[in-house]
Amino acid sequence: VEDARWGARLQDRVFKDALIHGLYAGSHFVNYPNDGIGDFPDEYYRGKPYIMGLTAEFIAQKYGFTREQQDEVALRSHNEAERANVEGIFSDEIVPVSIKTRKGEVLFAKDEHFKQNLTMDQLAAMPPAFIPKTGTVTAGNASGINDGAAALVIMAEDKAIELGITPLARIGGIGMGACAPYYMGESPIPAVNDLLKRSGISLDLFDRIEVNEAFASQYLAVEKELGLNREITNVHGSGIGLGHPVGCTGARIMVTLLYELIHSQKTHGLATLCGGGGVSEAVYLERL
């Protein structure tokens, strides 16, 4: 509320998001990309205050990803998340929480976001969420807005030995990367390449890979540019099916990757995710 700090008078006041207002200051809007216009130069997007959903649309247009391709990724994510929950795959990594309600105590012990028995027809019926009529990003092929919490204990090897703790895994390497903010979802690409270069390894080493699905188009771009094997990537769903609790997802995918390595008796795992503004980090996890 402007002027509130100095004593705004008692009258109707306008609440203004200072962050959004600050980002918009000095910027201007341009028309959204439309079907048939063709490719846009990077200068078209530079310096504009686009929200995350629009960056997903820009990636879809850049790579030519269709609505159907994005919905296929979304369907797999929801279906795999549903299967994993039904089979109790996440039971070792979820801490049940007892919640008191008017009807008694409820044990909260599984994810809520995935849509049961979701079909391509249901996904196809959803309208574009960010660009009317011509957009391809929908609520169905984008990540969910969720609450969540995850925790990791990371320490030096000698400290673990001193405390008598047997580690589950070790961090074999890390990588960092960034990209243009209007293509925010591409950031895992340079991060993973940085990890591979630093560690002197190739992508073929990894048995399981977790790439958070902020949007289906974003995942498809990372999959395409890195040459990911979908059969070993996000095997139990990701941000679209499970949800994307921002601030928690990085730890969540690390925990899920670790337990998947344990359950499958595999050794080498890779985790990465994109970040707002076009930043990313990638982690090589080695099960011990």
ZAZAVO-857421 format. One record per residue (C-alpha): x, y, z. Coordinates in pm, 1 decimal, m for minus. Each point is the difference from the previous one (the first is absolute). Layout:
residues N
xx=X | yy=Y | zz=Z
...
***
This chain:
residues 288
xx=0.0 | yy=0.0 | zz=0.0
xx=171.6 | yy=315.6 | zz=m116.2
xx=43.6 | yy=273.8 | zz=263.4
xx=m100.9 | yy=m240.2 | zz=279.3
xx=334.7 | yy=42.4 | zz=171.6
xx=m55.3 | yy=373.7 | zz=27.6
xx=m363.5 | yy=m16.7 | zz=102.7
xx=m244.6 | yy=m61.4 | zz=m282.6
xx=m340.7 | yy=156.1 | zz=52.4
xx=m300.5 | yy=m219.0 | zz=78.2
xx=m138.3 | yy=m67.6 | zz=m342.9
xx=5.6 | yy=m269.3 | zz=m265.5
xx=361.1 | yy=m84.7 | zz=m77.9
xx=159.8 | yy=m202.1 | zz=m277.9
xx=216.5 | yy=m296.8 | zz=94.4
xx=296.0 | yy=m21.0 | zz=m235.8
xx=250.6 | yy=m286.1 | zz=m34.1
xx=332.2 | yy=181.0 | zz=38.6
xx=195.7 | yy=m276.1 | zz=m173.5
xx=m220.2 | yy=m6.2 | zz=m307.6
xx=m19.3 | yy=378.9 | zz=m6.0
xx=377.4 | yy=22.8 | zz=20.3
xx=48.9 | yy=m249.9 | zz=m280.4
xx=m246.5 | yy=179.4 | zz=m222.8
xx=150.3 | yy=343.6 | zz=58.6
xx=171.4 | yy=118.4 | zz=m313.7
xx=m126.2 | yy=m294.8 | zz=m203.2
xx=m270.8 | yy=m33.8 | zz=m254.6
xx=m211.0 | yy=m279.2 | zz=m135.5
xx=9.2 | yy=m133.5 | zz=m351.8
xx=m246.2 | yy=m222.5 | zz=m176.0
xx=18.7 | yy=m367.1 | zz=88.3
xx=130.5 | yy=m239.4 | zz=m264.2
xx=m281.5 | yy=m123.7 | zz=m220.7
xx=m28.5 | yy=m295.4 | zz=m234.0
xx=126.9 | yy=76.2 | zz=m347.2
xx=226.1 | yy=292.8 | zz=86.9
xx=315.3 | yy=m212.2 | zz=m6.1
xx=319.1 | yy=11.6 | zz=204.2
xx=82.4 | yy=295.8 | zz=219.1
xx=351.1 | yy=136.0 | zz=60.4
xx=126.3 | yy=5.2 | zz=356.9
xx=m29.7 | yy=378.7 | zz=m2.5
xx=m376.5 | yy=m45.0 | zz=m15.4
xx=m4.5 | yy=m141.0 | zz=352.1
xx=290.8 | yy=180.8 | zz=165.7
xx=m81.9 | yy=224.7 | zz=295.0
xx=m366.9 | yy=m92.1 | zz=18.3
xx=m166.5 | yy=m102.2 | zz=330.1
xx=m131.9 | yy=m336.6 | zz=m114.8
xx=m146.9 | yy=m239.8 | zz=252.2
xx=111.2 | yy=m363.4 | zz=15.7
xx=m288.5 | yy=m129.8 | zz=m207.9
xx=92.3 | yy=224.4 | zz=m289.4
xx=360.3 | yy=m121.4 | zz=4.8
xx=m140.4 | yy=m350.3 | zz=m43.3
xx=m196.8 | yy=120.6 | zz=m301.8
xx=313.6 | yy=157.4 | zz=m145.2
xx=189.7 | yy=m328.4 | zz=36.6
xx=m282.8 | yy=m191.9 | zz=m165.5
xx=10.8 | yy=241.0 | zz=m291.7
xx=379.4 | yy=m2.2 | zz=m23.1
xx=15.1 | yy=m378.9 | zz=m30.1
xx=m329.8 | yy=m49.4 | zz=m176.3
xx=m145.5 | yy=m217.9 | zz=274.2
xx=m365.5 | yy=m74.8 | zz=m62.5
xx=m280.4 | yy=m0.9 | zz=252.7
xx=m24.7 | yy=m378.3 | zz=m40.4
xx=369.6 | yy=m51.1 | zz=76.8
xx=m35.2 | yy=203.8 | zz=317.6
xx=m315.8 | yy=m181.2 | zz=105.1
xx=174.7 | yy=m335.5 | zz=m49.7
xx=268.2 | yy=104.8 | zz=248.9
xx=m269.2 | yy=115.0 | zz=242.1
xx=m196.9 | yy=m322.9 | zz=m33.1
xx=307.7 | yy=m208.8 | zz=72.4
xx=82.3 | yy=211.2 | zz=304.5
xx=m348.4 | yy=m30.2 | zz=151.2
xx=m33.2 | yy=m369.3 | zz=m83.3
xx=342.0 | yy=m88.5 | zz=142.5
xx=m61.8 | yy=206.6 | zz=313.5
xx=m331.9 | yy=m178.3 | zz=49.7
xx=159.7 | yy=m341.5 | zz=m50.5
xx=284.3 | yy=79.6 | zz=239.4
xx=m242.8 | yy=111.2 | zz=270.0
xx=m221.7 | yy=m306.3 | zz=m44.2
xx=301.5 | yy=m231.4 | zz=15.6
xx=140.6 | yy=177.5 | zz=306.2
xx=321.5 | yy=95.2 | zz=m178.5
xx=32.3 | yy=321.1 | zz=202.4
xx=m76.0 | yy=m155.9 | zz=339.3
xx=366.4 | yy=m10.2 | zz=104.4
xx=55.0 | yy=367.3 | zz=m74.7
xx=m326.6 | yy=147.0 | zz=129.6
xx=m39.8 | yy=86.0 | zz=367.4
xx=m370.2 | yy=m46.1 | zz=90.0
xx=m157.8 | yy=292.7 | zz=183.3
xx=m304.1 | yy=m34.8 | zz=224.7
xx=m244.2 | yy=289.4 | zz=m42.6
xx=m284.5 | yy=71.4 | zz=238.9
xx=m330.0 | yy=86.3 | zz=m166.5
xx=m357.3 | yy=37.9 | zz=119.4
xx=m64.9 | yy=m356.5 | zz=m109.0
xx=302.8 | yy=m133.5 | zz=183.8
xx=364.0 | yy=m56.9 | zz=m83.8
xx=102.1 | yy=m46.9 | zz=m360.9
xx=332.1 | yy=m156.5 | zz=m97.0
xx=152.5 | yy=199.5 | zz=m284.2
xx=239.8 | yy=m241.7 | zz=m167.0
xx=m19.8 | yy=38.7 | zz=m377.5
xx=9.2 | yy=264.8 | zz=m269.0
xx=m326.5 | yy=159.9 | zz=m103.1
xx=69.9 | yy=173.7 | zz=m329.3
xx=m3.9 | yy=m276.8 | zz=m261.4
xx=m324.4 | yy=m52.4 | zz=m189.3
xx=m129.5 | yy=m355.9 | zz=17.4
xx=m67.1 | yy=m179.0 | zz=m328.0
xx=92.9 | yy=307.8 | zz=m200.7
xx=m35.6 | yy=m31.8 | zz=m378.1
xx=123.8 | yy=186.6 | zz=m305.9
xx=m357.2 | yy=102.8 | zz=m78.6
xx=m30.7 | yy=170.2 | zz=338.8
xx=329.2 | yy=181.8 | zz=m51.8
xx=m99.6 | yy=104.9 | zz=m351.7
xx=m318.0 | yy=159.4 | zz=135.1
xx=190.0 | yy=246.8 | zz=219.3
xx=27.5 | yy=357.2 | zz=m134.4
xx=331.7 | yy=184.6 | zz=m40.0
xx=97.2 | yy=162.1 | zz=328.4
xx=224.0 | yy=285.9 | zz=m110.9
xx=m59.9 | yy=83.1 | zz=m366.4
xx=m368.6 | yy=m11.8 | zz=m96.6
xx=m105.3 | yy=m223.6 | zz=m290.4
xx=344.0 | yy=m58.4 | zz=m153.7
xx=194.8 | yy=m99.0 | zz=312.1
xx=110.6 | yy=m357.5 | zz=68.6
xx=77.8 | yy=19.9 | zz=372.7
xx=m293.5 | yy=m96.5 | zz=222.0
xx=m64.6 | yy=m77.1 | zz=363.0
xx=24.2 | yy=m363.3 | zz=m103.3
xx=349.6 | yy=6.2 | zz=m149.1
xx=148.3 | yy=238.7 | zz=255.8
xx=119.3 | yy=m78.1 | zz=351.3
xx=m235.1 | yy=24.8 | zz=294.2
xx=12.7 | yy=276.1 | zz=260.0
xx=48.1 | yy=m193.3 | zz=321.0
xx=115.0 | yy=6.4 | zz=359.0
xx=276.1 | yy=m242.3 | zz=89.2
xx=305.3 | yy=m59.6 | zz=214.6
xx=313.8 | yy=m208.0 | zz=m38.2
xx=319.5 | yy=m37.6 | zz=200.4
xx=352.7 | yy=m121.2 | zz=m66.4
xx=299.4 | yy=m53.6 | zz=227.6
xx=326.9 | yy=82.2 | zz=m175.7
xx=337.6 | yy=m17.8 | zz=173.6
xx=366.4 | yy=m64.8 | zz=m63.0
xx=104.6 | yy=m365.3 | zz=m17.8
xx=238.4 | yy=27.8 | zz=294.4
xx=m277.4 | yy=150.5 | zz=213.5
xx=m231.5 | yy=m288.6 | zz=m84.9
xx=271.8 | yy=m245.8 | zz=101.9
xx=55.9 | yy=191.5 | zz=323.9
xx=m371.6 | yy=m17.0 | zz=82.8
xx=m31.8 | yy=m364.0 | zz=m100.2
xx=m248.9 | yy=79.8 | zz=m276.1
xx=m20.1 | yy=m215.7 | zz=m311.5
xx=m65.8 | yy=225.4 | zz=m301.6
xx=m262.2 | yy=m100.7 | zz=m254.8
xx=175.4 | yy=177.5 | zz=m284.9
xx=269.6 | yy=246.9 | zz=m91.8
xx=m8.6 | yy=308.8 | zz=m219.0
xx=220.0 | yy=m92.5 | zz=m292.5
xx=m11.1 | yy=338.8 | zz=m166.2
xx=m199.3 | yy=315.1 | zz=m58.7
xx=m59.2 | yy=230.7 | zz=m290.7
xx=m146.8 | yy=345.5 | zz=m41.6
xx=m144.8 | yy=178.4 | zz=m297.0
xx=m216.5 | yy=285.7 | zz=m115.1
xx=m192.2 | yy=103.5 | zz=m307.4
xx=m204.7 | yy=290.9 | zz=m127.5
xx=m284.6 | yy=67.0 | zz=245.6
xx=m264.0 | yy=m6.1 | zz=m273.0
xx=103.4 | yy=m362.8 | zz=m67.0
xx=30.0 | yy=m69.4 | zz=371.5
xx=m75.7 | yy=m371.9 | zz=m27.3
xx=309.1 | yy=m71.8 | zz=m210.0
xx=235.8 | yy=69.1 | zz=291.7
xx=53.5 | yy=m367.8 | zz=96.2
xx=167.4 | yy=m50.8 | zz=m339.1
xx=312.1 | yy=209.2 | zz=75.2
xx=m4.9 | yy=m117.6 | zz=363.5
xx=15.0 | yy=m367.7 | zz=m96.8
xx=263.5 | yy=67.0 | zz=m264.9
xx=204.6 | yy=184.5 | zz=262.5
xx=m32.1 | yy=m298.1 | zz=235.6
xx=112.5 | yy=m244.3 | zz=m267.5
xx=298.2 | yy=217.2 | zz=m91.9
xx=108.1 | yy=55.4 | zz=360.5
xx=m36.4 | yy=m364.9 | zz=94.0
xx=145.7 | yy=m144.8 | zz=m318.1
xx=m296.3 | yy=m231.1 | zz=m52.3
xx=m265.5 | yy=m54.5 | zz=m264.9
xx=m376.6 | yy=m10.7 | zz=24.6
xx=10.0 | yy=m374.3 | zz=m68.8
xx=132.4 | yy=m55.1 | zz=352.8
xx=m331.9 | yy=79.0 | zz=166.2
xx=m247.3 | yy=m273.2 | zz=88.9
xx=m278.0 | yy=235.4 | zz=110.1
xx=m64.9 | yy=367.3 | zz=m75.0
xx=m231.5 | yy=252.2 | zz=164.5
xx=m83.9 | yy=314.2 | zz=m198.5
xx=m269.4 | yy=204.7 | zz=166.7
xx=m292.8 | yy=66.1 | zz=m228.7
xx=m80.4 | yy=366.2 | zz=45.5
xx=m177.9 | yy=m25.5 | zz=m334.8
xx=m23.6 | yy=m276.7 | zz=m256.5
xx=158.8 | yy=219.9 | zz=m267.4
xx=290.4 | yy=73.5 | zz=233.1
xx=55.1 | yy=m370.0 | zz=66.3
xx=m15.8 | yy=m77.1 | zz=m372.1
xx=266.1 | yy=262.6 | zz=m73.1
xx=235.2 | yy=m144.7 | zz=261.0
xx=m68.1 | yy=m354.4 | zz=m120.7
xx=66.5 | yy=97.0 | zz=m361.5
xx=317.3 | yy=203.3 | zz=55.8
xx=161.8 | yy=m244.0 | zz=243.6
xx=m119.1 | yy=m314.3 | zz=m176.3
xx=m168.4 | yy=m141.5 | zz=310.9
xx=m138.7 | yy=m351.5 | zz=9.9
xx=m360.9 | yy=41.6 | zz=112.2
xx=m9.0 | yy=m360.2 | zz=123.6
xx=235.1 | yy=85.5 | zz=288.3
xx=m110.6 | yy=360.2 | zz=55.0
xx=m270.1 | yy=103.0 | zz=249.2
xx=m107.4 | yy=m362.3 | zz=28.3
xx=m256.8 | yy=78.9 | zz=271.7
xx=m125.8 | yy=330.4 | zz=m136.1
xx=128.5 | yy=348.2 | zz=70.4
xx=m122.4 | yy=356.7 | zz=40.3
xx=m303.3 | yy=m39.3 | zz=m224.0
xx=m133.4 | yy=m313.0 | zz=166.6
xx=136.4 | yy=37.9 | zz=351.4
xx=m0.1 | yy=378.5 | zz=27.1
xx=263.7 | yy=270.0 | zz=24.4
xx=27.8 | yy=150.3 | zz=350.1
xx=241.6 | yy=280.0 | zz=m87.1
xx=285.0 | yy=15.1 | zz=250.5
xx=m41.1 | yy=m368.7 | zz=79.6
xx=24.6 | yy=m166.9 | zz=m338.6
xx=380.1 | yy=m4.2 | zz=m14.9
xx=19.2 | yy=m201.8 | zz=320.9
xx=m303.4 | yy=m208.0 | zz=m98.3
xx=148.2 | yy=m126.3 | zz=m324.7
xx=326.2 | yy=m81.6 | zz=179.8
xx=m186.9 | yy=m209.5 | zz=256.9
xx=m207.7 | yy=m173.1 | zz=m267.5
xx=309.5 | yy=m68.9 | zz=m210.1
xx=184.0 | yy=m146.7 | zz=298.3
xx=m280.9 | yy=m238.1 | zz=92.9
xx=m52.2 | yy=m102.4 | zz=m361.8
xx=369.8 | yy=m93.3 | zz=m20.3
xx=m41.8 | yy=m203.9 | zz=318.0
xx=m318.1 | yy=m176.3 | zz=m114.1
xx=132.3 | yy=m77.1 | zz=m347.6
xx=346.3 | yy=m92.3 | zz=128.3
xx=156.3 | yy=249.8 | zz=m237.7
xx=303.0 | yy=217.1 | zz=72.1
xx=17.0 | yy=322.5 | zz=m198.7
xx=m266.4 | yy=269.3 | zz=0.7
xx=m38.7 | yy=351.1 | zz=m140.4
xx=m232.0 | yy=269.6 | zz=135.3
xx=m64.3 | yy=343.1 | zz=m147.8
xx=m268.7 | yy=266.3 | zz=m24.5
xx=m51.0 | yy=341.3 | zz=m154.0
xx=m36.5 | yy=318.7 | zz=201.1
xx=m176.9 | yy=330.0 | zz=m52.1
xx=217.9 | yy=246.5 | zz=m186.6
xx=182.9 | yy=m275.9 | zz=m185.7
xx=228.0 | yy=m159.4 | zz=260.0
xx=57.7 | yy=m367.4 | zz=74.0
xx=213.0 | yy=m250.1 | zz=185.9
xx=62.9 | yy=m367.1 | zz=m69.6
xx=115.6 | yy=m262.2 | zz=250.1
xx=159.1 | yy=m340.8 | zz=m54.3
xx=m107.7 | yy=m236.4 | zz=277.5
xx=185.2 | yy=m328.9 | zz=51.3
xx=m165.6 | yy=m263.4 | zz=219.2
xx=239.7 | yy=m165.8 | zz=242.1
***
